[in-house]
Amino acid sequence: MKRPSFHIIRPLLLTGARSSSRWFSYIGLGIGVLLLLLAQQLYIDIQALVKQTSIRKNGFDYISITKQITNENMGRDNRFSPADLDSLRQQSFIQGAAPLTSNRFEVVATAGDQIPFASDIFLEALDNEFIDTVPPGFDWQPGQATVPLIFSSDFLEMYNVFAPSYGLPQLSMETASNVVIGLRCEGQKGGATFRAQIVAFSDRINSLLAPKEFLDWANLEFEGLPSANASRVYLKTTDANNPDLLQHLTQKSYRVNKEKTAFGRSKQILQGVIAGLGIFGVLVVALALLLFSFYLQLMVARSRDNLQLLLTIGYRPDWLSKQVARRFIPVYLAVVSAALAATQLMQYGFHQFVMYNRPELSSLLHPSVWVTAIVLTGLSIFTNMRMVRKLLYGLS
């Protein structure tokens, strides 16, 4: 016998069923999906913003720390001891710690006849792994007359700001790299003059860096002392804005560049708010699906006699369940699509009008948000079909 189409038997399943619970479930589902998608996209945006707050190299952030100087400890030795460095390296959120050692002898830098300039300066040294720009040949051996230097980009900018006031020429990076610098080193054990040349500029380290081999040798040669404990340490970490890292530094009374970690200090609060928003969205979705299951149970209960009659005359439960569940699929697709469109509109407004089109963000939704929307659609359809199938098989 040829079965009639579903629209013929459809009135038998809608005997007085009130649709208010169904529409409440649709609205709840839309709100829950919207909150969940928004939470996911905001989390992705926060991660993108945080990654831009510090200069990265090979996937790591590098930040400098110092010990806080207060009225209580200003008379003490506030440099980092080997024990302090070992304690830092043992933390799971820190992948490396390197001291920024300095000269223990006097250094006077001159620019010869090219630029009538002379000044007392300080030299520092750091492991090459922690320097953002390390050119080939940035090393030194005893007997080598020329000392390569890495100059801070900020220092060059400061020089160019004040140079005209002192009748000095402003310099580009290329010109500064060609200037031959004289280094006069003096200590209790003697002194010597070296030629020096700027071989690179650093955007990360505000200092004048010499090869570590030179500084260790010069401290012993001119002052008779090894390199002292450092007042500044550079940390290597996968996330400079890690709340655990910032909390540890605060507990140890270590100072860190607040500009590079400003966003991370509120990251924990933001992540908590977003996590709460996402959890609330999941709960709303779950409650909406639960409410819709009540509607289906009510519909089946009120159509119980008609359904049993259809089953008796030969309609199979699996066919009926598919037909009943299929009529709700377009509604689920429309609800999730509307939530996805609203999320896309909000992301566009956030990027264009709140973040002023910052390049690290995108006006389009992240692909994972689309995947989540697809998964939620599939979950809603699966839950719907499973519930209808279970109810009809219960009747049979």
PyMOL commands that set and color helices and strands:
alter all, ss='L'
color gray80, all
select helices_A, chain A and resi 6-13+20-50+82-89+128-130+153-166+173-178+212-223+243-251+258-265+267-302+304-312+317-326+329-354+367-395
alter helices_A, ss='H'
color red, helices_A
select strands_A, chain A and resi 56-57+60-67+96-99+101-102+106-111+115-121+124-125+146-152+180-187+190-202+208-209+232-237+254-256
alter strands_A, ss='S'
color yellow, strands_A
deselect
rebuild
show_as cartoon
